[in-house]
Structures are given as structure tokens and as C-alpha cells.
Amino acid sequence: MNNHLAITGSTGLVGTAVTDHFALKNFHITPIVQNNTPLNANQKVIRWDIDFGKIDAEALEGHDIVIHLAGANISSKRWTKEYKNKIRDSRIQSTRLLANTILQLRKPPRILLSASAVGFYGYGLTNDQKDEESENGKDFLADVCREWESASENVQHKGVRVVDLRFGVILAKHGGALAKMLPIFKLGLGGKIATGRQMMSWVALEEIPFVIDHICNKENLKGPVNVVSPQGVTNEEFSKALAEVLHRPAKFPVPGVLLKMLLGEMAESLLMNGQNAVPKKLLKSGYHFQYSDLKNTLQKILS
């Protein structure tokens, strides 16, 4: 049953791009969706209910590739105690359910690709490079990423190749961080955030399907893989590049104290700090990045 792919989070930013890419390659794609998701009558899906720990295991049988991208948005709401629990549970419970189901299959997939993040390394103001062998950080998102990745480890005992996709900041015109910045920068009101020294490990949305395709075809790629461009930038460099592409100034820095007042812990982790992750495994495996220069990438995205 080659070229059968099951995917969670298929309607999200990354999921849509990945689904479109593999559909063009004539893959049979089966979305894994929540029980209450409305569908077309003839649409084939795999139903699951994460809260009740249920999934249609029979429908998952025989899929060659499983891609797991589902999880609550980390930047859409202030990090209350309740929302932090939702961020954690939506990732760990869903991954554990998927992994435990795969263990029971007669015909398990040859590869499970599960989303994670460069937040694994923790956030700070250092520009030290972090590759896949670097240590786990010591903040909230680092803890979530560690547990998230651990939740899928056991399927290796079934002969499944497990890959943890440690995504950096995903640049896309119609979603994610860039989409939120665009209105401000288009008005000429953009600028660096806090000190501007925090590193930004980024990847173009358009790059991600090609990275995943490459990983699927490289049997020696397993475990964590940093899905980031080879060239990280500081927040100040990013702000200047975006302003230049939009032909606007970047003279209005956003004070860190204001962000902390408005957004709390989330601002400190995601906006005022960063990390310099590098795609060591991808480069070593021969992957050639199509989007490696930030300014050129922004021009392509926004053209």
C-alpha cells in the first residue's frame, strides 16, 4: 500500500502545504480529524477523539507514512495556567494516542514524522548555535517539547522510523508570525522587539514540504531534525530586512516592558528571547535549501 499518507493537522498552515505537495505527487492522503469535524459525504478520513483516547485504528492500517502536526496554537492566547495545560496536553496526549495505536497495527507505517519545535533548546539571548545534539532547555516550551518527543519514542520498537520535526519560526504570507507583523510594518510602524539581539531561527513555509519529502526518502534520517534555514538572524536584522522589502522604515522599537504587560510569559519566551538552531542533520544528508537568504525569501513570499 505504497504512497498512502495519513496526516493530523491537515487544514493548518503547515498541514495544508504538506497535503498539497504530496497530492501533486499522487499520494493517497487521509486526514486524521476530530470526531466532530464536518466533512463532505465522499471524503475519506480517519476519525479520532483525543480527549477520550479513541482513534479508528482499522482505518489507519497500512498507511506508509504518518505525519502528526496537530496541537494548540502557542501564540494565539495569553499563557494562563489553563492555556499552558492545553498547549501541553494537545501535543502530548495526541502523540501518545497515535503512537500507542501504531504499536497495535498489523501493518504499521514505515515512518512517523511528528512536529516539535526548536523551543526544545530553551529561549535566551545567546547566539550559540544549537544542533540536534544540543541539550534540552529549562523553560516551559522546552519541557513541552521534551515530553512531546518522548511520547512517540516507543513506536521504534515496531520498526517504525521516528522523526521529530523541530520547526523554527515559520514564515508565510497568510499565517504565523509574519502575517501578524505585516500590517504594522506596511504602515511604517515596525521595528525591533526589545533589544533586537534575540536570534530568530526561521524557515519558509514553502520549504517545509520539500524538507519532509527529503526526510521520507532518507532512511538514515531519524530522531530530531531541525527544520530551519541555515542562516539564523537577530530580530533586529529580521526587522530591517522586512522593512526594506516593504520599502518602509523600521524605526519604532517595541519595548520589552510593554510586551510583558500585554502578553506576559509568552512575550518573554517567544518575542524577547530566541535561539540559534542550525539544520545540521539536513545539511549533512545532502538537503539543498531553496530559501536560505532571508531578504530573498521575504521578497518571494511577499511578491
N, C-alpha and C positions, 0 to 999 in steps of 0.2 A: 504493500500500500504506500509506495513512494510518493513524495510530493504532497503529502497530506499534513496540513499545519493547523494546529489549534492555538487560539490566542485569547488571552484576557486583556481587557482594556482596549479593545479593538476600535472603539469610537473616540478615544483620546487623541491628543496631539501626536504622540509617537505611534500609537496603535494604528491610526488612520494611514500614516505614511508607510508603515511596515506592511499593512494589508494591501495597499495599492501596489507597492513594489512587487510583492510575491504573487499577486493576482496577474500582473503583467507577465510573469514567468510561468503562468499556467499551473500554479499550485491550487489545490483544493483547500480552501480556507474555511475553518469552522470557528466562529466566535464562541467564546465561553461567556455566558451572560447571566445576570441575576434572574431569579425566577419571575420577578415582576416586570421584566423588560418587555415592552410591546414590540411585536415583530410582524413582518409580512407573513402571510399564510404559508408561502413556499420557501421561507428562509430556514436553512438547516443550522441549528445551533446546539451547543451543549449547555444545559441549564445547571446552575449551582446556587446554593444559598449558604453564604459564608458564615452568617450568624448561627445557623443551625448545623453547620458542618456537613452539608449534603452536596453531592455532585452526581451527575449522570455518568457513572464510570463506564457503562457499556458504550455510550456514545463517544467516550474518549479513547476507547480501544483502537489500536492500530495507527494512530497518528504518528508520523515520522518525526515531527518537530513540535514542541510545545513552547510558546513564548508567553511569559507571565509579566504583564505590565500594569496590572490593576493596583490601586492604592489611593488613599485620600490625598488631595492636593495640599502640599506643605505650606504654600504661600497664600492661600485664599482667605484665611481667617487668622485672627489673633490666637496665639498659643495659650488658651486656657488649659487647665488641667484636663478637662473633658476632651478638648480637641487634640491634645497631645496623645491621649489614650486612643483616640480614633485614628490618628496618624500611625501609631504603633500597631494597633490591632488589625487595621485594614490591610497591612502588609504581612504581618507575621501569621495571622490566622489563615489568610487566603493562601499563602505559600505552603503552610503546613498541610492544609486540606488537599492542595494539589499534589504535594509530594507523597502524602500517605495514600492517595488514590493511585498514583503511578506505581507505587510499590505492589499494589494488588492486581495490576493489569496482567493479562496473559501476553499481550503484545505491547510492551512499553515503548515510548519514543526513544530514538537514538540520542536525542539531545533535549535538554531543558534549559532554556535561556530565561533567567529571572532578573527583573530590574533590581538595581540597587543604586547607590549614589556615591560620588566622591566625598560626600559628607562622612563616609566611613573613617576618613583620616582626621576628622575633627576640624574645627574652624579656628583661625587665628590670623595674625598679621605677618607671620613669617613667609618668606618666598622660597623656602626649602622645597625641593621637588619631592613629590610623593608618587612612587610607583606601586605596583601591585604587591610588593613585598613589604611596604611600609606599615608601621604599626597602626593599630586601631586608636582613634582619638578618645577623648574622655568627656564628651558633651552629649546632649540629648540625641541629636541625629546620628552621632557616631554609634551610640548604644543601639538605636533602632536598626541601623544598617548591619551591625554585627548579628543581632538576633534574626533579622530578615534573611541574611545569607545562610545562617545556621539552619534555618527552617527547611531548606531544600537539600542539605548535605546527604541525608540518608538514602536518597534515590540512586546515589552512586553504587550502592550495594546491588542494585538491579542491573548494573551495566550501562546506566544512563550517563552520558557526559553532561555535567552541570556547568553552566557558565553564569557568573554573576555580572551583569552589565552595570558597571559603576558609571552612571551618567554624570557629566558636568552640567553647567548651565546651558540649556538647550535654546538656541537662537532660532526664532521663527517669526514671520511677519504677523501671523494671526493668533498667536498664543504664547504663553510663558512670559518670562521677564521682559524680553524685548518689546512685545506688544504693549506692556504696561508703561514702558519708558517712552514710546514713540510720541504720544500726544504732547507730553511735556517738552521733549526735545524739538518737535516740529514748531512749537511756539517760541523756541529760542530761550527756554527757561531751564534747560538741562545743565548738569554739571556733575562733578564728582560727588560721591557719597562719603561723608565723614572725612577721614584723612585721604581717601583715594588710593592708599598704599595696598589695600587688600587685594590679593591675587584672585583672578577670575579664570577658572578652568572651563572652557566653553566648547560647544560642538554645534555645528549647523544641523538643523532638523533633517535637511536633505542628505546629510552624510550617514545618518543612523541606519537606514535600510541597507546600504551598501556594507556597512560595518557588520551588521547582523548576518547578511548573506555570506560575507567572507568568513565569519566565525563558524557558520554552519558547514562550510567546506574545508575547514582546517581542523582535522581530527586531534591535533596536539594542543589546541587552544581549549583550556578548561580552567575552572576556578574563576577568580576575579579578573575582569578585564576593564581597564579604564577607557571609557568611551568619551574621549576628549580630543580636541585638536592638539597637535604637538606644541603649539605656541600659546601658552597662557599669557595673560596681560594683567596689568593692575586695573583697578576700577577707574582710575584717572585716565589711563591710556584708552580704555574702552569708551569712556565718555567723550574724549576728544575725537576718536575715530567715528563714532556715531554722529556727532555734531558736524564733522567735516563732510560726511556722506550726505547729510541732510542740508548742507550749506547754511548752518546755523552756528551761533556761538555756544560755548559751554562754560559760561561764567557764573553760574548760580549753584554753588556747592550746597548740599543738603546737610545741615548739622546733625551729627550723631545723636545729640541730646534730644532733638525733636523727634527723630525716628524712634528712639527708645520710649518716648512719651506716647507716641501714636501706636506703635506696634509691639512694644515690649521685647520679650526674649527672641522672638522671630527676627526682629530687626538686627539684633546683635549677632545672631548666628548667620543669617542669610545675606545681609546687606553690608554690615560694618566689618565683617571678617570674611576670610576666604581660605582657599588653599591652592597650591600649585601642583595639580595632578598631571602626570605625563603618561601617554599611551605606550608604555614600554613594550608590553606584550604584542600589541597590534603592529607596531613598527618592526619588531623582531620577527614576526610571522610573515612580513612582506606586504602588509597593507599599505596602499598609497592613498594618502588623504587628498580628496578633491577640494576641500575647503580648509586650508591651513593658515591663510593670511586673513587677519580679522577685517581689515578695511575692504579687501576684495570680496570677502564673504558678505559683509553688510551691503555692499553695492549690489551683489547678485540677489540677495534676499529682498531688498527694497526697490529694485528696479521695476 
